[in-house]
Amino acid sequence: MSVISSQIFYYNMPQTREQKKKIIEQLKEDLDKQKITIFVEMDKLKANSVFDLRRKLKEKDCLLRVIKKTLLKLSFKEKKVDFDIKRLKGQVALVFGFKDEISPAKIAHSFSKENSNFKILGGFFEGKFREMEEIVALAQIPSKEELLSKVVSSIFSPVSNFVNVLQGNIRGLINILSKVKK
């Protein structure tokens, strides 16, 4: 399944053993491809809010998965990820970031500000579990585009100031010459 054509997958319905195996395999694939995984709580979140979140995540090549904790535990066990699922409360969803680490954190953080029923619980980043505070701090880092624009403006600023100083001298000279001419 490609990330671009992704959807929200609700794995909370009863399934056969074969369906559960497929879910675990898909989850393991997602864990292999991800750069960051953010755990979120989504209790009592309205459907239109979830679809809005899904759309925002899809634009940044991210994926939202709602999954049973038991299937998540089995997936982590097979991937040899040391994590206690009991730390997670409520209905758990995973936000996977496949392109970069910052944009899923930014989207989840801004969405949690807009929706009180959506909470960041923590996440996996650089092979370690990170607490909620660390994910929020990651979300507050400026994006690559913002940093590049700051670099360009800091490089261009002295040149612009120099041109303005030179133009000021020329204007002053023109003003003096025009007064002398009168």
MDTraj code that builds the backbone (N, CA, C; nanometers):
import mdtraj as md
import numpy as np

residues = "MET SER VAL ILE SER SER GLN ILE PHE TYR TYR ASN MET PRO GLN THR ARG GLU GLN LYS LYS LYS ILE ILE GLU GLN LEU LYS GLU ASP LEU ASP LYS GLN LYS ILE THR ILE PHE VAL GLU MET ASP LYS LEU LYS ALA ASN SER VAL PHE ASP LEU ARG ARG LYS LEU LYS GLU LYS ASP CYS LEU LEU ARG VAL ILE LYS LYS THR LEU LEU LYS LEU SER PHE LYS GLU LYS LYS VAL ASP PHE ASP ILE LYS ARG LEU LYS GLY GLN VAL ALA LEU VAL PHE GLY PHE LYS ASP GLU ILE SER PRO ALA LYS ILE ALA HIS SER PHE SER LYS GLU ASN SER ASN PHE LYS ILE LEU GLY GLY PHE PHE GLU GLY LYS PHE ARG GLU MET GLU GLU ILE VAL ALA LEU ALA GLN ILE PRO SER LYS GLU GLU LEU LEU SER LYS VAL VAL SER SER ILE PHE SER PRO VAL SER ASN PHE VAL ASN VAL LEU GLN GLY ASN ILE ARG GLY LEU ILE ASN ILE LEU SER LYS VAL LYS LYS".split()
xyz = np.array([
    [0.0854, -0.1182, 0.0000],
    [0.0000, 0.0000, 0.0000],
    [0.0890, 0.1231, 0.0000],
    [0.0618, 0.2154, -0.0883],
    [0.1436, 0.3365, -0.0928],
    [0.0962, 0.4364, 0.0109],
    [0.1885, 0.5200, 0.0524],
    [0.1568, 0.6217, 0.1528],
    [0.0640, 0.7260, 0.0930],
    [0.0823, 0.7566, -0.0359],
    [0.0035, 0.8608, -0.1012],
    [-0.1446, 0.8241, -0.1026],
    [-0.1774, 0.6984, -0.1230],
    [-0.3177, 0.6585, -0.1286],
    [-0.3663, 0.6072, 0.0065],
    [-0.3042, 0.6552, 0.1118],
    [-0.3367, 0.6042, 0.2445],
    [-0.4725, 0.6537, 0.2926],
    [-0.5244, 0.5807, 0.3878],
    [-0.6494, 0.6164, 0.4518],
    [-0.6318, 0.5940, 0.6006],
    [-0.7336, 0.6272, 0.6760],
    [-0.7323, 0.5925, 0.8178],
    [-0.7769, 0.4479, 0.8263],
    [-0.7043, 0.3717, 0.9014],
    [-0.7397, 0.2323, 0.9172],
    [-0.7814, 0.2094, 1.0602],
    [-0.9057, 0.1732, 1.0784],
    [-0.9563, 0.1429, 1.2110],
    [-0.9447, -0.0073, 1.2307],
    [-0.8577, -0.0463, 1.3211],
    [-0.8363, -0.1871, 1.3471],
    [-0.8999, -0.2283, 1.4786],
    [-1.0018, -0.1571, 1.5210],
    [-1.0639, -0.1870, 1.6493],
    [-1.1830, -0.2816, 1.6352],
    [-1.2180, -0.3164, 1.5135],
    [-1.3286, -0.4093, 1.4929],
    [-1.2768, -0.5525, 1.5065],
    [-1.3647, -0.6477, 1.5394],
    [-1.3209, -0.7866, 1.5501],
    [-1.2693, -0.8382, 1.4153],
    [-1.1598, -0.9135, 1.4213],
    [-1.1008, -0.9661, 1.2993],
    [-1.0615, -1.1119, 1.3178],
    [-1.0422, -1.1758, 1.2041],
    [-0.9934, -1.3130, 1.2072],
    [-0.8434, -1.3107, 1.2333],
    [-0.7893, -1.4268, 1.2630],
    [-0.6452, -1.4379, 1.2872],
    [-0.5659, -1.3942, 1.1634],
    [-0.6149, -1.4289, 1.0459],
    [-0.5466, -1.3916, 0.9210],
    [-0.5477, -1.2391, 0.9015],
    [-0.6599, -1.1756, 0.9306],
    [-0.6677, -1.0299, 0.9194],
    [-0.5713, -0.9638, 1.0171],
    [-0.5625, -1.0187, 1.1373],
    [-0.4713, -0.9626, 1.2363],
    [-0.3266, -0.9764, 1.1909],
    [-0.2927, -1.0894, 1.1289],
    [-0.1565, -1.1077, 1.0771],
    [-0.1248, -1.0044, 0.9699],
    [-0.2213, -0.9766, 0.8830],
    [-0.2010, -0.8758, 0.7780],
    [-0.1818, -0.7372, 0.8389],
    [-0.2601, -0.7078, 0.9411],
    [-0.2487, -0.5784, 1.0091],
    [-0.1103, -0.5639, 1.0714],
    [-0.0643, -0.6676, 1.1367],
    [0.0672, -0.6641, 1.2004],
    [0.1770, -0.6481, 1.0959],
    [0.1662, -0.7192, 0.9843],
    [0.2661, -0.7064, 0.8771],
    [0.2670, -0.5650, 0.8198],
    [0.1490, -0.5075, 0.7982],
    [0.1417, -0.3705, 0.7448],
    [0.1999, -0.2714, 0.8444],
    [0.1717, -0.2929, 0.9712],
    [0.2252, -0.2052, 1.0744],
    [0.3776, -0.2165, 1.0817],
    [0.4311, -0.3376, 1.0672],
    [0.5762, -0.3558, 1.0667],
    [0.6393, -0.2858, 0.9459],
    [0.5733, -0.2915, 0.8307],
    [0.6230, -0.2197, 0.7118],
    [0.6271, -0.0698, 0.7379],
    [0.5208, -0.0178, 0.7969],
    [0.5161, 0.1251, 0.8278],
    [0.6261, 0.1634, 0.9267],
    [0.6509, 0.0773, 1.0246],
    [0.7565, 0.1035, 1.1225],
    [0.8945, 0.1026, 1.0569],
    [0.9119, 0.0201, 0.9539],
    [1.0395, 0.0174, 0.8816],
    [1.0622, 0.1447, 0.8008],
    [0.9562, 0.1987, 0.7421],
    [0.9683, 0.3145, 0.6525],
    [0.9673, 0.4480, 0.7257],
    [0.9179, 0.4512, 0.8474],
    [0.8949, 0.5779, 0.9174],
    [1.0242, 0.6446, 0.9626],
    [1.0186, 0.7773, 0.9735],
    [1.1272, 0.8535, 1.0340],
    [1.0885, 0.8942, 1.1761],
    [0.9580, 0.9036, 1.1996],
    [0.9064, 0.9337, 1.3329],
    [0.7687, 0.8688, 1.3467],
    [0.7400, 0.8215, 1.4667],
    [0.6084, 0.7684, 1.4998],
    [0.5609, 0.8424, 1.6236],
    [0.4437, 0.9036, 1.6132],
    [0.3885, 0.9787, 1.7251],
    [0.2638, 0.9069, 1.7752],
    [0.2596, 0.8826, 1.9061],
    [0.1419, 0.8215, 1.9682],
    [0.0477, 0.9335, 2.0096],
    [-0.0796, 0.9198, 1.9704],
    [-0.1794, 1.0198, 2.0070],
    [-0.3024, 0.9506, 2.0638],
    [-0.3730, 1.0230, 2.1486],
    [-0.4994, 0.9758, 2.2047],
    [-0.6112, 1.0494, 2.1321],
    [-0.7113, 0.9753, 2.0865],
    [-0.8181, 1.0342, 2.0048],
    [-0.9567, 1.0081, 2.0604],
    [-0.9741, 1.0012, 2.1898],
    [-1.1054, 0.9724, 2.2470],
    [-1.2045, 1.0829, 2.2129],
    [-1.3243, 1.0428, 2.1705],
    [-1.4372, 1.1331, 2.1458],
    [-1.4075, 1.2397, 2.0407],
    [-1.3224, 1.2087, 1.9462],
    [-1.2918, 1.3028, 1.8384],
    [-1.3944, 1.2840, 1.7277],
    [-1.4484, 1.3919, 1.6770],
    [-1.5521, 1.3850, 1.5747],
    [-1.4931, 1.3422, 1.4412],
    [-1.5755, 1.2744, 1.3612],
    [-1.5295, 1.2177, 1.2340],
    [-1.4763, 1.3247, 1.1387],
    [-1.5445, 1.4401, 1.1304],
    [-1.4965, 1.5432, 1.0378],
    [-1.3616, 1.5990, 1.0813],
    [-1.3346, 1.6002, 1.2108],
    [-1.2035, 1.6435, 1.2601],
    [-1.0963, 1.5426, 1.2220],
    [-1.1293, 1.4150, 1.2313],
    [-1.0346, 1.3096, 1.1948],
    [-1.0021, 1.3180, 1.0461],
    [-1.1024, 1.3413, 0.9627],
    [-1.0780, 1.3509, 0.8186],
    [-0.9969, 1.4754, 0.7851],
    [-1.0180, 1.5820, 0.8585],
    [-0.9376, 1.7029, 0.8388],
    [-0.7914, 1.6757, 0.8752],
    [-0.7698, 1.6074, 0.9863],
    [-0.6347, 1.5703, 1.0266],
    [-0.5703, 1.4793, 0.9224],
    [-0.6438, 1.3815, 0.8760],
    [-0.5928, 1.2879, 0.7751],
    [-0.5507, 1.3616, 0.6492],
    [-0.6296, 1.4601, 0.6070],
    [-0.5979, 1.5373, 0.4871],
    [-0.4680, 1.6165, 0.5067],
    [-0.4551, 1.6794, 0.6226],
    [-0.3330, 1.7563, 0.6512],
    [-0.2104, 1.6658, 0.6534],
    [-0.2251, 1.5490, 0.7136],
    [-0.1132, 1.4555, 0.7201],
    [-0.0776, 1.4016, 0.5817],
    [-0.1772, 1.3727, 0.5019],
    [-0.1534, 1.3174, 0.3689],
    [-0.0767, 1.4163, 0.2811],
    [-0.1037, 1.5461, 0.2976],
    [-0.0332, 1.6486, 0.2202],
    [0.1162, 1.6468, 0.2480],
    [0.1556, 1.6046, 0.3678],
    [0.2965, 1.6025, 0.4073],
    [0.3543, 1.4608, 0.4061],
    [0.2883, 1.3687, 0.3350],
    [0.3335, 1.2303, 0.3221],
    [0.3422, 1.1612, 0.4580],
    [0.2365, 1.1765, 0.5353],
    [0.2263, 1.1132, 0.6667],
    [0.1030, 1.0234, 0.6679],
    [0.0914, 0.9433, 0.7705],
    [-0.0164, 0.8458, 0.7775],
    [-0.0691, 0.8382, 0.9203],
    [-0.2008, 0.8264, 0.9333],
    [-0.2657, 0.8100, 1.0629],
    [-0.3237, 0.6696, 1.0706],
    [-0.2874, 0.5972, 1.1770],
    [-0.3408, 0.4629, 1.1977],
    [-0.4005, 0.4530, 1.3370],
    [-0.5249, 0.4099, 1.3445],
    [-0.5892, 0.3800, 1.4725],
    [-0.5837, 0.2287, 1.4863],
    [-0.5287, 0.1819, 1.5991],
    [-0.5019, 0.0391, 1.6104],
    [-0.5241, -0.0085, 1.7534],
    [-0.5613, -0.1338, 1.7667],
    [-0.5752, -0.1932, 1.8994],
    [-0.4377, -0.2043, 1.9637],
    [-0.4360, -0.1848, 2.0944],
    [-0.3082, -0.1900, 2.1661],
    [-0.2464, -0.3294, 2.1622],
    [-0.3311, -0.4323, 2.1592],
    [-0.2764, -0.5686, 2.1555],
    [-0.2032, -0.5938, 2.0238],
    [-0.2584, -0.5458, 1.9130],
    [-0.1910, -0.5623, 1.7837],
    [-0.0643, -0.4784, 1.7780],
    [-0.0693, -0.3619, 1.8373],
    [0.0485, -0.2759, 1.8439],
    [0.1583, -0.3433, 1.9259],
    [0.1189, -0.4043, 2.0364],
    [0.2141, -0.4738, 2.1225],
    [0.2799, -0.5899, 2.0476],
    [0.1996, -0.6647, 1.9713],
    [0.2541, -0.7768, 1.8945],
    [0.3502, -0.7275, 1.7861],
    [0.3150, -0.6176, 1.7209],
    [0.4021, -0.5612, 1.6172],
    [0.5350, -0.5170, 1.6764],
    [0.5292, -0.4506, 1.7899],
    [0.6519, -0.4046, 1.8554],
    [0.7363, -0.5235, 1.9011],
    [0.6696, -0.6281, 1.9488],
    [0.7424, -0.7464, 1.9949],
    [0.8168, -0.8110, 1.8783],
    [0.7515, -0.8224, 1.7627],
    [0.8155, -0.8823, 1.6450],
    [0.9281, -0.7945, 1.5907],
    [0.9166, -0.6641, 1.6059],
    [1.0211, -0.5714, 1.5606],
    [1.1287, -0.5515, 1.6665],
    [1.1125, -0.6184, 1.7814],
    [1.2056, -0.6076, 1.8943],
    [1.2193, -0.4642, 1.9446],
    [1.1042, -0.3959, 1.9503],
    [1.0983, -0.2601, 2.0054],
    [1.0587, -0.2728, 2.1514],
    [1.1411, -0.2191, 2.2388],
    [1.1159, -0.2278, 2.3825],
    [1.0295, -0.1085, 2.4251],
    [0.9026, -0.1347, 2.4430],
    [0.8099, -0.0285, 2.4820],
    [0.6923, -0.0900, 2.5557],
    [0.6528, -0.0296, 2.6665],
    [0.5402, -0.0774, 2.7469],
    [0.4124, -0.0084, 2.6981],
    [0.3278, -0.0825, 2.6326],
    [0.2041, -0.0294, 2.5751],
    [0.1105, 0.0217, 2.6841],
    [0.1244, -0.0282, 2.8058],
    [0.0361, 0.0126, 2.9160],
    [0.0514, 0.1608, 2.9490],
    [0.1593, 0.2221, 2.9018],
    [0.1792, 0.3652, 2.9243],
    [0.0758, 0.4492, 2.8490],
    [0.0196, 0.3912, 2.7422],
    [-0.0740, 0.4646, 2.6577],
    [-0.2153, 0.4482, 2.7096],
    [-0.2846, 0.5585, 2.7268],
    [-0.4220, 0.5576, 2.7770],
    [-0.5180, 0.5945, 2.6641],
    [-0.6404, 0.5457, 2.6737],
    [-0.7442, 0.5826, 2.5777],
    [-0.7279, 0.5128, 2.4436],
    [-0.8020, 0.5618, 2.3446],
    [-0.7947, 0.5090, 2.2090],
    [-0.6673, 0.5623, 2.1439],
    [-0.5791, 0.4726, 2.1071],
    [-0.4475, 0.5107, 2.0573],
    [-0.4452, 0.5115, 1.9055],
    [-0.3785, 0.6118, 1.8523],
    [-0.3529, 0.6189, 1.7092],
    [-0.2050, 0.6492, 1.6901],
    [-0.1547, 0.6107, 1.5761],
    [-0.0155, 0.6361, 1.5425],
    [-0.0103, 0.7326, 1.4250],
    [0.0758, 0.8313, 1.4338],
    [0.1017, 0.9219, 1.3226],
    [0.2417, 0.8893, 1.2740],
    [0.2513, 0.8407, 1.1510],
    [0.3803, 0.8073, 1.0919],
    [0.4257, 0.9215, 1.0028],
    [0.5520, 0.9581, 1.0143],
    [0.6137, 1.0553, 0.9247],
    [0.7136, 0.9829, 0.8380],
    [0.6939, 0.9870, 0.7060],
    [0.7798, 0.9125, 0.6154],
    [0.8854, 0.9999, 0.5471],
    [0.8567, 1.1280, 0.5270],
    [0.9528, 1.2161, 0.4597],
    [1.0475, 1.2827, 0.5581],
    [0.9925, 1.3418, 0.6619],
    [1.0759, 1.4104, 0.7596],
    [1.0174, 1.3931, 0.8993],
    [1.0920, 1.4393, 0.9974],
    [1.0535, 1.4201, 1.1361],
    [0.9708, 1.5358, 1.1910],
    [0.9846, 1.6515, 1.1315],
    [0.9266, 1.7729, 1.1877],
    [0.7784, 1.7896, 1.1517],
    [0.7426, 1.7715, 1.0248],
    [0.6056, 1.8036, 0.9819],
    [0.4980, 1.7213, 1.0526],
    [0.5128, 1.5895, 1.0762],
    [0.4071, 1.5197, 1.1511],
    [0.3920, 1.5735, 1.2931],
    [0.5051, 1.6090, 1.3551],
    [0.4988, 1.6644, 1.4905],
    [0.4287, 1.7996, 1.4902],
    [0.4586, 1.8833, 1.3902],
    [0.3938, 2.0145, 1.3785],
    [0.2428, 1.9996, 1.3577],
    [0.2043, 1.9100, 1.2686],
    [0.0622, 1.8902, 1.2390],
    [-0.0109, 1.8379, 1.3623],
    [0.0471, 1.7371, 1.4278],
    [-0.0169, 1.6799, 1.5479],
    [-0.0264, 1.7842, 1.6590],
    [0.0783, 1.8636, 1.6759],
    [0.0773, 1.9654, 1.7815],
    [-0.0267, 2.0737, 1.7541],
    [-0.0309, 2.1235, 1.6320],
    [-0.1305, 2.2280, 1.6005],
    [-0.2721, 2.1723, 1.6089],
    [-0.2915, 2.0462, 1.5683],
    [-0.4234, 1.9845, 1.5768],
    [-0.4648, 1.9649, 1.7227],
    [-0.3682, 1.9337, 1.8100],
    [-0.4017, 1.9151, 1.9514],
    [-0.4403, 2.0472, 2.0171],
    [-0.3877, 2.1585, 1.9657],
    [-0.4275, 2.2898, 2.0177],
    [-0.5718, 2.3219, 1.9800],
    [-0.6142, 2.2780, 1.8612],
    [-0.7492, 2.3058, 1.8112],
    [-0.8531, 2.2096, 1.8693],
    [-0.8122, 2.0885, 1.9058],
    [-0.9049, 1.9844, 1.9515],
    [-0.8605, 1.9310, 2.0871],
    [-0.9409, 1.9556, 2.1880],
    [-0.9056, 1.9134, 2.3237],
    [-0.9100, 1.7610, 2.3408],
    [-0.9794, 1.6898, 2.2527],
    [-0.9893, 1.5439, 2.2608],
    [-0.8737, 1.4736, 2.1906],
    [-0.7794, 1.5470, 2.1396],
    [-0.6632, 1.4929, 2.0686],
    [-0.5384, 1.5300, 2.1485],
    [-0.4689, 1.4287, 2.1993],
    [-0.3527, 1.4544, 2.2846],
    [-0.2319, 1.3766, 2.2345],
    [-0.1180, 1.4420, 2.2332],
    [0.0072, 1.3750, 2.1999],
    [0.0549, 1.3027, 2.3255],
    [0.0853, 1.1741, 2.3122],
    [0.1287, 1.0940, 2.4254],
    [0.2808, 1.0746, 2.4274],
    [0.3421, 1.0835, 2.3127],
    [0.4856, 1.0610, 2.2993],
    [0.5139, 1.0093, 2.1606],
    [0.6317, 0.9552, 2.1403],
    [0.6622, 0.9023, 2.0092],
    [0.8000, 0.8397, 2.0017],
    [0.8250, 0.7704, 1.8910],
    [0.9557, 0.7140, 1.8627],
    [1.0251, 0.8024, 1.7611],
    [1.1468, 0.8425, 1.7970],
    [1.2267, 0.9291, 1.7110],
    [1.3723, 0.8911, 1.7339],
    [1.4442, 0.8667, 1.6258],
    [1.5847, 0.8261, 1.6315],
    [1.6038, 0.7022, 1.7185],
    [1.5109, 0.6075, 1.7070],
    [1.5241, 0.4797, 1.7748],
    [1.4938, 0.4774, 1.9232],
    [1.4485, 0.5888, 1.9785],
    [1.4175, 0.5935, 2.1218],
    [1.2778, 0.6507, 2.1420],
    [1.2146, 0.6087, 2.2531],
    [1.0859, 0.6662, 2.2882],
    [1.1091, 0.8059, 2.3447],
    [1.0299, 0.9000, 2.2976],
    [1.0383, 1.0385, 2.3444],
    [0.9074, 1.0744, 2.4124],
    [0.9175, 1.1457, 2.5212],
    [0.7985, 1.1903, 2.5943],
    [0.7269, 1.3000, 2.5152],
    [0.6058, 1.3298, 2.5597],
    [0.5219, 1.4298, 2.4931],
    [0.5931, 1.5648, 2.4828],
    [0.6629, 1.6041, 2.5868],
    [0.7312, 1.7338, 2.5879],
    [0.8355, 1.7422, 2.4773],
    [0.9048, 1.6321, 2.4529],
    [1.0069, 1.6302, 2.3482],
    [0.9441, 1.6376, 2.2086],
    [0.8297, 1.5740, 2.1905],
    [0.7606, 1.5802, 2.0615],
    [0.7097, 1.7225, 2.0379],
    [0.6579, 1.7869, 2.1410],
    [0.6114, 1.9259, 2.1284],
    [0.7295, 2.0179, 2.0981],
    [0.8427, 1.9945, 2.1642],
    [0.9626, 2.0753, 2.1355],
    [1.0069, 2.0553, 1.9915],
    [0.9977, 1.9335, 1.9424],
    [1.0312, 1.9047, 1.8028],
    [0.9368, 1.9786, 1.7082],
    [0.8097, 1.9867, 1.7470],
    [0.7105, 2.0554, 1.6642],
    [0.7360, 2.2056, 1.6574],
    [0.8029, 2.2599, 1.7571],
    [0.8262, 2.4039, 1.7612],
    [0.9539, 2.4457, 1.6892],
    [1.0296, 2.3497, 1.6385],
    [1.1487, 2.3812, 1.5596],
    [1.1027, 2.4397, 1.4265],
    [1.1658, 2.5478, 1.3808],
    [1.1268, 2.6044, 1.2509],
    [1.1493, 2.5033, 1.1379],
    [1.0654, 2.5121, 1.0360],
    [1.0780, 2.4206, 0.9229],
    [1.2012, 2.4558, 0.8401],
    [1.2375, 2.3670, 0.7513],
    [1.3542, 2.3875, 0.6650],
    [1.3373, 2.5133, 0.5814],
    [1.2162, 2.5357, 0.5294],
    [1.1890, 2.6539, 0.4474],
    [1.2058, 2.7827, 0.5285],
    [1.1564, 2.7803, 0.6541],
    [1.1707, 2.8982, 0.7400],
    [1.3174, 2.9277, 0.7693],
    [1.3940, 2.8231, 0.7963],
    [1.5364, 2.8423, 0.8243],
    [1.6114, 2.8934, 0.7013],
    [1.5771, 2.8396, 0.5836],
    [1.6426, 2.8870, 0.4612],
    [1.6098, 3.0325, 0.4327],
    [1.4852, 3.0727, 0.4566],
    [1.4488, 3.2130, 0.4325],
    [1.5217, 3.3053, 0.5296],
    [1.5431, 3.2609, 0.6531],
    [1.6188, 3.3413, 0.7495],
    [1.7651, 3.3557, 0.7057],
    [1.8215, 3.2468, 0.6544],
    [1.9606, 3.2519, 0.6072],
    [1.9723, 3.3475, 0.4891],
    [1.8806, 3.3370, 0.3944],
    [1.8842, 3.4246, 0.2774],
    [1.8670, 3.5703, 0.3181],
    [1.7741, 3.5974, 0.4093],
    [1.7537, 3.7366, 0.4513],
    [1.8741, 3.7897, 0.5279],
    [1.9398, 3.7042, 0.6071],
    [2.0587, 3.7508, 0.6797],
    [2.1757, 3.7739, 0.5852],
    [2.1834, 3.6976, 0.4781],
    [2.2883, 3.7197, 0.3780],
    [2.2568, 3.8442, 0.2956],
    [2.1322, 3.8626, 0.2607],
    [2.0926, 3.9730, 0.1743],
    [2.0853, 4.1059, 0.2492],
    [2.0637, 4.1025, 0.3787],
    [2.0452, 4.2243, 0.4577],
    [2.1632, 4.3210, 0.4502],
    [2.2877, 4.2808, 0.4679],
    [2.3986, 4.3761, 0.4570],
    [2.4091, 4.4384, 0.3176],
    [2.3854, 4.3594, 0.2143],
    [2.3904, 4.4114, 0.0776],
    [2.2814, 4.5158, 0.0585],
    [2.1625, 4.4859, 0.1071],
    [2.0511, 4.5795, 0.0952],
    [2.0802, 4.7088, 0.1718],
    [2.1336, 4.6965, 0.2920],
    [2.1682, 4.8152, 0.3705],
    [2.2760, 4.8991, 0.3016],
    [2.3741, 4.8338, 0.2406],
    [2.4802, 4.9045, 0.1697],
    [2.4239, 4.9822, 0.0512],
    [2.3341, 4.9204, -0.0231],
    [2.2703, 4.9883, -0.1371],
    [2.1903, 5.1082, -0.0881],
    [2.1184, 5.0939, 0.0215],
    [2.0401, 5.2054, 0.0760],
    [2.1307, 5.3213, 0.1191],
    [2.2442, 5.2911, 0.1786],
    [2.3387, 5.3954, 0.2189],
    [2.3918, 5.4689, 0.0959],
    [2.4280, 5.3925, -0.0065],
    [2.4777, 5.4556, -0.1297],
    [2.3698, 5.5413, -0.1964],
    [2.2467, 5.4909, -0.1964],
    [2.1365, 5.5679, -0.2549],
    [2.1119, 5.6950, -0.1739],
    [2.1274, 5.6871, -0.0433],
    [2.1098, 5.8056, 0.0420],
    [2.2127, 5.9120, 0.0086],
    [2.3364, 5.8699, -0.0136],
    [2.4413, 5.9658, -0.0510],
    [2.4119, 6.0295, -0.1865],
    [2.3674, 5.9508, -0.2799],
    [2.3357, 6.0043, -0.4130],
    [2.2179, 6.1002, -0.4047],
    [2.1138, 6.0652, -0.3272],
    [1.9983, 6.1546, -0.3113],
    [2.0407, 6.2867, -0.2475],
    [2.1267, 6.2753, -0.1446],
    [2.1762, 6.3969, -0.0792],
    [2.2524, 6.4847, -0.1765],
    [2.3352, 6.4252, -0.2615],
    [2.4107, 6.5005, -0.3611],
    [2.3174, 6.5668, -0.4618],
    [2.2153, 6.4923, -0.5030],
    [2.1189, 6.5485, -0.5991],
    [2.0428, 6.6635, -0.5360],
    [2.0017, 6.6504, -0.4096],
    [1.9317, 6.7593, -0.3406],
    [2.0195, 6.8843, -0.3306],
    [2.1456, 6.8666, -0.2976],
    [2.2377, 6.9816, -0.2867],
    [2.2569, 7.0470, -0.4227],
    [2.2738, 6.9640, -0.5266],
    [2.2922, 7.0200, -0.6613],
    [2.1683, 7.0930, -0.7097],
    [2.0504, 7.0405, -0.6748],
    [1.9279, 7.1072, -0.7176],
    [1.9107, 7.2405, -0.6438],
    [1.9524, 7.2521, -0.5200],
    [1.9435, 7.3769, -0.4444],
    [2.0463, 7.4781, -0.4950],
    [2.1641, 7.4307, -0.5334],
    [2.2668, 7.5171, -0.5871],
    [2.2227, 7.5748, -0.7216],
    [2.1526, 7.4943, -0.7997],
    [2.1072, 7.5346, -0.9325],
    [2.0047, 7.6459, -0.9227],
    [1.9244, 7.6539, -0.8201],
    [1.8197, 7.7537, -0.8042],
    [1.8819, 7.8804, -0.7688],
])
top = md.Topology()
chain = top.add_chain()
for i, resn in enumerate(residues, 1):
    res = top.add_residue(resn, chain, resSeq=i)
    for name in ("N", "CA", "C"):
        top.add_atom(name, md.element.get_by_symbol(name[0]), res)
traj = md.Trajectory(xyz[None], top)
